[in-house]
Amino acid sequence: MHEEVPDEEIDRQRALYGPLAQSVRELADAVIRTEVDDEDIRIAQAEIEAITKRLRERQLEGPYGVRFNSAGRSRAWGNAVVGTRNPVAPPLVVEHESSGRAWADFTLGAAYEGPPGLVHGGVSALILDQLLGEAAGAGGKPGMTGTLTLRYRRGTALGPLRAEAHIDRVEGIKTYAVGHIADDEGVTVEAEGVFILPRWARPHFEAEGSSAPSRFE
């Protein structure tokens, strides 16, 4: 969606909403691990419900979506992996290269647990889907996920992690990307994805000399 917002206003909003989402992430971690007394739990619940009511006094009718201004700056602030305003997101800060590479260093805590002490396999898939898609976009070959295949080599421990991805090859409207998640002992999960350029976008991106930024800011 096009939304004509100056870059300065985008920066101001990021500085406002980013810390709010981080506060809610901290809250989620605290809820999982708290051992306070029952009465403190009831008091905290009432306070959280009051804050939620305050924030709902004015809100969007639906999801945030992806927004672009005329400068080409994109905002996918509701995204479940990189969303600035989404407390569900870790969030990843993804770096890119125009050669078709993307990578991110991040930390996953208690809110992302599956097996005891380990990252949920679905969370690993979520992150790799994002990273592979961003690599495709960084190389000027954006697309929607067609398939995503993962190999779980061993458990991924909660804590500091790194994800990397790059374009493997391009076949017409299909871009093949590969990547992995690693901890300090090496790779834990490998992935390959096929990203297909949507029909509505093909006239623009198939034009000679056209290119695309990564999927999200």
Secondary structure as a PSIPRED ss2 file (coil, helix, strand):
# PSIPRED VFORMAT (PSIPRED V4.0)

   1 M C   1.000  0.000  0.000
   2 H E   0.000  0.000  1.000
   3 E C   1.000  0.000  0.000
   4 E C   1.000  0.000  0.000
   5 V C   1.000  0.000  0.000
   6 P C   1.000  0.000  0.000
   7 D H   0.000  1.000  0.000
   8 E H   0.000  1.000  0.000
   9 E H   0.000  1.000  0.000
  10 I H   0.000  1.000  0.000
  11 D H   0.000  1.000  0.000
  12 R H   0.000  1.000  0.000
  13 Q H   0.000  1.000  0.000
  14 R H   0.000  1.000  0.000
  15 A H   0.000  1.000  0.000
  16 L H   0.000  1.000  0.000
  17 Y H   0.000  1.000  0.000
  18 G H   0.000  1.000  0.000
  19 P H   0.000  1.000  0.000
  20 L H   0.000  1.000  0.000
  21 A H   0.000  1.000  0.000
  22 Q H   0.000  1.000  0.000
  23 S H   0.000  1.000  0.000
  24 V H   0.000  1.000  0.000
  25 R H   0.000  1.000  0.000
  26 E H   0.000  1.000  0.000
  27 L H   0.000  1.000  0.000
  28 A H   0.000  1.000  0.000
  29 D H   0.000  1.000  0.000
  30 A H   0.000  1.000  0.000
  31 V H   0.000  1.000  0.000
  32 I H   0.000  1.000  0.000
  33 R H   0.000  1.000  0.000
  34 T C   1.000  0.000  0.000
  35 E C   1.000  0.000  0.000
  36 V C   1.000  0.000  0.000
  37 D C   1.000  0.000  0.000
  38 D H   0.000  1.000  0.000
  39 E H   0.000  1.000  0.000
  40 D H   0.000  1.000  0.000
  41 I H   0.000  1.000  0.000
  42 R H   0.000  1.000  0.000
  43 I H   0.000  1.000  0.000
  44 A H   0.000  1.000  0.000
  45 Q H   0.000  1.000  0.000
  46 A H   0.000  1.000  0.000
  47 E H   0.000  1.000  0.000
  48 I H   0.000  1.000  0.000
  49 E H   0.000  1.000  0.000
  50 A H   0.000  1.000  0.000
  51 I H   0.000  1.000  0.000
  52 T H   0.000  1.000  0.000
  53 K H   0.000  1.000  0.000
  54 R H   0.000  1.000  0.000
  55 L H   0.000  1.000  0.000
  56 R C   1.000  0.000  0.000
  57 E C   1.000  0.000  0.000
  58 R C   1.000  0.000  0.000
  59 Q C   1.000  0.000  0.000
  60 L C   1.000  0.000  0.000
  61 E C   1.000  0.000  0.000
  62 G C   1.000  0.000  0.000
  63 P C   1.000  0.000  0.000
  64 Y C   1.000  0.000  0.000
  65 G C   1.000  0.000  0.000
  66 V C   1.000  0.000  0.000
  67 R E   0.000  0.000  1.000
  68 F E   0.000  0.000  1.000
  69 N C   1.000  0.000  0.000
  70 S C   1.000  0.000  0.000
  71 A C   1.000  0.000  0.000
  72 G C   1.000  0.000  0.000
  73 R C   1.000  0.000  0.000
  74 S E   0.000  0.000  1.000
  75 R E   0.000  0.000  1.000
  76 A C   1.000  0.000  0.000
  77 W C   1.000  0.000  0.000
  78 G C   1.000  0.000  0.000
  79 N C   1.000  0.000  0.000
  80 A C   1.000  0.000  0.000
  81 V C   1.000  0.000  0.000
  82 V C   1.000  0.000  0.000
  83 G C   1.000  0.000  0.000
  84 T C   1.000  0.000  0.000
  85 R C   1.000  0.000  0.000
  86 N C   1.000  0.000  0.000
  87 P C   1.000  0.000  0.000
  88 V C   1.000  0.000  0.000
  89 A C   1.000  0.000  0.000
  90 P C   1.000  0.000  0.000
  91 P C   1.000  0.000  0.000
  92 L C   1.000  0.000  0.000
  93 V C   1.000  0.000  0.000
  94 V C   1.000  0.000  0.000
  95 E E   0.000  0.000  1.000
  96 H E   0.000  0.000  1.000
  97 E E   0.000  0.000  1.000
  98 S C   1.000  0.000  0.000
  99 S C   1.000  0.000  0.000
 100 G C   1.000  0.000  0.000
 101 R E   0.000  0.000  1.000
 102 A E   0.000  0.000  1.000
 103 W E   0.000  0.000  1.000
 104 A E   0.000  0.000  1.000
 105 D E   0.000  0.000  1.000
 106 F E   0.000  0.000  1.000
 107 T E   0.000  0.000  1.000
 108 L E   0.000  0.000  1.000
 109 G C   1.000  0.000  0.000
 110 A H   0.000  1.000  0.000
 111 A H   0.000  1.000  0.000
 112 Y H   0.000  1.000  0.000
 113 E E   0.000  0.000  1.000
 114 G C   1.000  0.000  0.000
 115 P C   1.000  0.000  0.000
 116 P C   1.000  0.000  0.000
 117 G C   1.000  0.000  0.000
 118 L E   0.000  0.000  1.000
 119 V E   0.000  0.000  1.000
 120 H C   1.000  0.000  0.000
 121 G H   0.000  1.000  0.000
 122 G H   0.000  1.000  0.000
 123 V H   0.000  1.000  0.000
 124 S H   0.000  1.000  0.000
 125 A H   0.000  1.000  0.000
 126 L H   0.000  1.000  0.000
 127 I H   0.000  1.000  0.000
 128 L H   0.000  1.000  0.000
 129 D H   0.000  1.000  0.000
 130 Q H   0.000  1.000  0.000
 131 L H   0.000  1.000  0.000
 132 L H   0.000  1.000  0.000
 133 G H   0.000  1.000  0.000
 134 E H   0.000  1.000  0.000
 135 A H   0.000  1.000  0.000
 136 A H   0.000  1.000  0.000
 137 G H   0.000  1.000  0.000
 138 A H   0.000  1.000  0.000
 139 G C   1.000  0.000  0.000
 140 G C   1.000  0.000  0.000
 141 K C   1.000  0.000  0.000
 142 P C   1.000  0.000  0.000
 143 G C   1.000  0.000  0.000
 144 M E   0.000  0.000  1.000
 145 T E   0.000  0.000  1.000
 146 G E   0.000  0.000  1.000
 147 T E   0.000  0.000  1.000
 148 L E   0.000  0.000  1.000
 149 T E   0.000  0.000  1.000
 150 L E   0.000  0.000  1.000
 151 R E   0.000  0.000  1.000
 152 Y E   0.000  0.000  1.000
 153 R C   1.000  0.000  0.000
 154 R C   1.000  0.000  0.000
 155 G C   1.000  0.000  0.000
 156 T C   1.000  0.000  0.000
 157 A E   0.000  0.000  1.000
 158 L C   1.000  0.000  0.000
 159 G E   0.000  0.000  1.000
 160 P E   0.000  0.000  1.000
 161 L E   0.000  0.000  1.000
 162 R E   0.000  0.000  1.000
 163 A E   0.000  0.000  1.000
 164 E E   0.000  0.000  1.000
 165 A E   0.000  0.000  1.000
 166 H E   0.000  0.000  1.000
 167 I E   0.000  0.000  1.000
 168 D E   0.000  0.000  1.000
 169 R E   0.000  0.000  1.000
 170 V E   0.000  0.000  1.000
 171 E E   0.000  0.000  1.000
 172 G C   1.000  0.000  0.000
 173 I C   1.000  0.000  0.000
 174 K E   0.000  0.000  1.000
 175 T E   0.000  0.000  1.000
 176 Y E   0.000  0.000  1.000
 177 A E   0.000  0.000  1.000
 178 V E   0.000  0.000  1.000
 179 G E   0.000  0.000  1.000
 180 H E   0.000  0.000  1.000
 181 I E   0.000  0.000  1.000
 182 A E   0.000  0.000  1.000
 183 D E   0.000  0.000  1.000
 184 D C   1.000  0.000  0.000
 185 E C   1.000  0.000  0.000
 186 G E   0.000  0.000  1.000
 187 V E   0.000  0.000  1.000
 188 T E   0.000  0.000  1.000
 189 V E   0.000  0.000  1.000
 190 E E   0.000  0.000  1.000
 191 A E   0.000  0.000  1.000
 192 E E   0.000  0.000  1.000
 193 G E   0.000  0.000  1.000
 194 V E   0.000  0.000  1.000
 195 F E   0.000  0.000  1.000
 196 I E   0.000  0.000  1.000
 197 L C   1.000  0.000  0.000
 198 P C   1.000  0.000  0.000
 199 R H   0.000  1.000  0.000
 200 W H   0.000  1.000  0.000
 201 A H   0.000  1.000  0.000
 202 R H   0.000  1.000  0.000
 203 P H   0.000  1.000  0.000
 204 H H   0.000  1.000  0.000
 205 F H   0.000  1.000  0.000
 206 E C   1.000  0.000  0.000
 207 A C   1.000  0.000  0.000
 208 E C   1.000  0.000  0.000
 209 G C   1.000  0.000  0.000
 210 S C   1.000  0.000  0.000
 211 S C   1.000  0.000  0.000
 212 A C   1.000  0.000  0.000
 213 P C   1.000  0.000  0.000
 214 S C   1.000  0.000  0.000
 215 R C   1.000  0.000  0.000
 216 F C   1.000  0.000  0.000
 217 E C   1.000  0.000  0.000
